[in-house]
Amino acid sequence: MPDILNQPPDDKATLHPRNAHRSRYNFTALVKAMPSLREYVAENKFQDLSIDFKDPEAIKALNKALLKLHYGIDHWDIPEGFLCPPIPGRADYIHYMADVLALGNSGKVPKGTKVKVLDIGVGANCIYPLIGNKTYGWSFVGSDADDAAVRSARKIVDDNKLQNDIEICKQNSPSEIFTGIIKPGEHFDFTMCNPPFHASWKEAAAGSRRKWNNLGAAEKSDLNFGGRNNELWCEGGEARFLNKMISESVQYAQSVGWFSSLISKKETLAGCYKSLDYFKAKEVKTITMMQGQKTSRILAWTFIEK
């Protein structure tokens, strides 16, 4: 049976204790850090400062301000149509994996560039390497099969002068995950991934409509929250993707301390546990993350003895 780590009670949907975004957004401080956010900020019906979370441009401006205020990232942008990530939730993944590393380091989170992380599907936004490097000083390799995503991620790295800490690699074989990226003799403390959750474009579009309905907006027919096909869906959805990742991870059992991935659907876990048992993983951990009404999970596994 896998370890269930840090699972919060159902009535307390909060972010990780070290997450800088646990409190309400301080729009006064955010606008000061990134003045271009000002045009999107106004009082809501509760007389609090906020933005229109249905406006993709407002969300992008908020992300720029959050990255500037909390992580010192001066230059960040993504091409039109690419996934605009929710930064609080992305930061949670980083913090929980830091806790996993601490378990093997006398309870202390290891910091500095000697900690090396592989982000599978880094995306045009490069968000995990930015947060992980600025929070803990870790070095990152980010891989992606999409040419435009690779160009965008590299530009973010270059514009912020992070070339010494973050490397962006092109995955030239879209059917592979680790193959072609992890070099012989290379070691990563952990890998992470935000996989395509849906099994089809139709399923992804339905997910987008649910998000709009949750925000009280009129139903939309397209993917207004952003995300290209390879970011949102793949044949077989996350279940098939994770099965491929697990089976391929065996080939790199001694090259990686911990493999990990986000899991959107709880029902995906049973098949993953079965595969990990078949491939004789030494430890498996499941971490539940909650942000408001949204619940997601991190599945982490290792083939290395304690």
N, C-alpha and C positions, 0 to 999 in steps of 0.2 A: 504493500500500500504506500502511496506517496505521502510525504509530509505536507500538511496544510499549514502554511505559514501566515501569521499576522492577519487572520481572517476577521474582519470587523463585524460587530453585531449588526443585525438587519436594520436597526433603528438609528444607526449612526454612520451615515454615508459621508465619510471624511477622507481627505487626502493624507498621504504619508506625513508623519510628524515633522520631517525635515523639509517638506515641500514649501517653497517660498510663496505658494499661491493658495494657502489654506484660508486666508482671510478674503474678504470682499475686495474687488479691484479698487485700488486707490487711484481714481481717475485724475485727481489733481496732480499727483506725483507722476502718473503716466504721461499726461500732457506736457508736463515740465520736461520730462526726459525726451519725448518725441512730439514736438509741437504740431506736426502734421495730423496727429490724432484729434486735435481740437475740433475740427469741422464735423466729426462724427459723434461728439459727446453732447448730450442734452439731458435735462431732467426727465425722468420717467414719471409714471402715474403715482409713484410713491415718493416723489420729490427727491429722489436720489439721482446722482449722476450716473449715466449708463450710455450704452450704444445700442443701435438696432442690430440685434444678433441675427437678423434675417438678411442683412446686407453684407455680401462677401467682401466688399472693399473695406467696410468698417472692421470686419474680423481681421483682415490682413493688417490694417493699421494698428489694431490692438496688439497683434502678435509682434509687430515691429517695436512697439513701445514696451511690451513685456520683456523682450529680448534685450533691449537697451537698458531698461531700469534694473533688471534682476541679474543679467548675465554679461553686461558690458559689450553686447554685440551692436556695433554701429551700423552695419550694412547687412540687410536681409530683405530678400524679395523672392517671389516665385513666378514662373511664367503662367499666363492665363490657362486655366483648365486643370492645373495640378492641385493635388490635395493640400488644403490649408489646415495644418494640424492644431488640435487643441493643446496648448502648451502645458497647462496644469497636469493633464493626464499623461502626457509624454514624460514630464519630469518625474511622475510617480514611478514609472518603469525603471528609470535610472536609479532612484533612491532604493527601491526594493532589491534591485540586483546588487547595489552596494551592500545591503544587509546580507545577501547570500555570500558575497566575498568575505564579509566580516566574520562569518561562521568559521571560516578556515584561517582566520588571522587573529585569534584570541579575542574575538568580539570587537575588534577595531576596524573601521572601514579603511582599506588601503587607498592611499592617494598618490598622485604623481604620474608622470608619463611612463613609468615602468609597468603600470597597469595598462594592458592593451586589449581593446574591445573591437569586435567585428560587428558592424551594423549591416545586416542583409536587407537589401532594398532601401538604401538610404534615402531615396527620393529626391525630388528637386529642392525640398525644404531643408535637408541636412540637419534636422532638428535634434536628433539624439546625440550626434557628435558634439554639437554646439553646447547643449546643456551638460553633457557628461564631462567635457573638457573644462568648461568654465566653473562647474561645481566641485569637481574632484581632481581636476588636473590630468585626467586619463588621456591616453592617446587612442586614436580611432582609425580604423579602416572602414570606409563605407563603400559598399558595392551596389551596382544597379545595372539592369540590362537595357534601360531606356537611355538613348543618346542624349535627349534633351534634359533628362533628369541629371545625368552625369555632368553636363555642361553647367547647369544651374548650381549644383552642389559645389563644383569646383570654383565657380565664380564667388560664391559665398565665402568659401575657405580663403581664397586669394584676397578678396576685398577686406577681410578681417585679419589678414596676415597670420593665418593659423596653419600654414603649410607644414611647419615642423611637427605639428601635433595631430593633424587630420589628413589622411590620404584618401582620395576618391578613386575607385577602380571600376572599370567597365567589365561587367559580366558578359562575355562574348557568346556564351551558350545559355540562352534563356531557360533551357530545360534542366540546368544544373543549379545548385545552390551554393555549396562550398567548393566544389571542384572548379579549378581555374582561378580561385581567389586565394585560398590558403596555400602558401608556397611550402615546399619541402623544408623542414626544419623550423618553420614559423610556429609560434605559440601565441594563443589568445587566452586571456583570463576568462572571458565569456563572449558568447555571441548573442545578438538580440535581433528581433525581427518583428515587424508589424505586417503580417501577411495579408494578402487579398482575402477578405472574409467570405465574399459571396461566390456562388456557383455560376452565376450568369449576369448579364447586363440587366435583365428584367428584375432579378432579385435585388441587385444594387440600386436600381431606380426606385423600387418599393421601399428600400431602407431610407433613401433620400426623402421620399414623400412622408415617411413616418417622422423624420426629423422636423420637416416643415410643420406637420400637424401638431407636434409637441410644442412648437413655438407659437402656435395659434395663427399660422399663416395659411393663405389659400393654397390648395394643393398644386404642386408644380409637376411638370412632366419630365424635366431633365434633372441632371445631378448638380443642383445649385450649390451644394457644399463643396464642390470641386472633387477632382480625382479622375485620372485617366483609367482606362480599362484595366491595365496591369496593376494599378494600385488598389482597385476595388474588387475585382473578381478574376477567377481563373477556373478552368474546367474542374469540377469536383469540389470547388470551394476550399475553405480552410482545412477540412478534414483530409482531403487528398494532398494538399500542400504540406501539411504537418507530417503525414505518413512518409512523403518523399524526403522531407527534412530529417526525420528520425532515421530512416534507413541509410541516408547518405552520411549522417553524422558518425556512424560506426567507423567509416573509413578514416575519420579524423579524431578518433577517440583519445589519442595521446597528444593531440595538437591543441586541444581546447579544454579548459578547466570545466566550464559550464556552458552547455547549449541552452538557449531559451527562446521563447516566442510568446507573443500575445495570443490569447485564445478568446474569441468573441462569444462563441456558442458553448454553453456548458456541456451539451451533449457530445461535443467533439472530444472531450477528455477521455471517455471510456475507451475509444479506439486508440488514442495515444498511449494510454496506460498499457493496453494490450501489446502494442508494438514495442514499447520500452521494456516490457517484461520479456518479450521474445528475443530482443537484442541484448538482454542482460545488462541493462543500465544499473550502475551501482547505487545511485541515489536519484530520486525523483521528488521534486518539490512543486507544489501548486500554491500560488499566492493570489488571493482575491483582492482586487482593487475596486474602490467605489468612489464615484464622483457624482454627487446629486443622485439622480435616478439611474444612472448608468453603472453597470457592473461589468467588469472584464477580469481576465485572469492572466497570470504569467505561468507558463509551464517551463520548468527548468530541469535539466537532467545532466548527469555526468557518468562517464565510464571509468573514472579514476577513483581508486580507493581513497578513503579519508586519510 
